[in-house]
């Protein structure tokens, strides 16, 4: 067996072992797709908080708690994250990660995120050496976005929440919980970012 085949076999075992470790720690649940014709599901894990599940992305190795009110979920096309939907509020929680093959800095990623969203007036604007949080409101809809850059493996990991502005208090609690539970793989967290929503 050549070295390449051994490496691939070891990577497969590592992925199975990490998923098994999460499954052993708690019960595994599935969330159905928002597409009623789809048979695809997203696996989530039991947490100590009865109001949340834990989502684990094996491709990039990050975890985050998702509220149980998110009863629909779809995996992104390339498997880097998911779109969780809370149908009663028409809210969307997005998780994703990506290889930073172009070597974007935190400032460059920040500027792209603000620019692609029409340069809104930010209600939250916090930046550190390897992360940022931005939030804003556009009438009846509010947005929250948090991103961490991992210089070591040249990747970045993020989550965002789109929710009704009239439920800001409720979503402030959800976002605070998600912020505390978010573990981007390999990112040295120099003090957890906190913010006013």
NORSULTA-V978603 format. One line per field, one symbol per residue. phi: phi as a letter, one per 20 degrees, with the letter a starting at -180 (. if undefined). psi: psi as a letter, one per 20 degrees, with the letter a starting at -180 (. if undefined). burial: b if it has 24 or more other C-alpha atoms within 12 Angstrom, else e. A space follows every 10 residues. Layout:
# NORSULTA-V978603
phi->???
psi->???
burial->???
This chain:
# NORSULTA-V978603
phi->.fffffffff ffffffffff fffffafdcc dfffefeedf cdeccfdfef ecddecdffd mdcaecffff ecbcffgeme rbdeddgfdl ecddcabbfe femfegfffg ffffffemlf feecbcccfc bbccbaccme cdccbcccdd ffdlbbcbbb cdbfgfdgff ffffffffgf efcfgmefee nffcaee
psi->prhghggggh ggggggghgh gghhhrqprq pqqiohiqjq rpprqqrioi jqrpppohgi kqqqqpqiin jqqppqgjji aroppnhhik qpppqrrqpm hikprggggg hgggghjklr ophpnppahj rqpqqrpndi pqqpppqppo hgjmrqqrqq pprphikggg hggghggggh ipnppjponm ppprrp.
burial->eeeeeeeeee eeeeeeeebe ebeeeeeeeb bbbbeeeeee bbbbbbbeee ebbbbbbbbb bbbbbbbbbb bbbbbeeeeb bbbbbbeeee bbbbbbbbee eeeebbeebb eebbeeeeee ebebbbbbeb bbbbbbbeee ebbbbbbbbb beebbbbbbb bbbbbeebee bbebbbebbe bbbbbebeee ebbbeeb
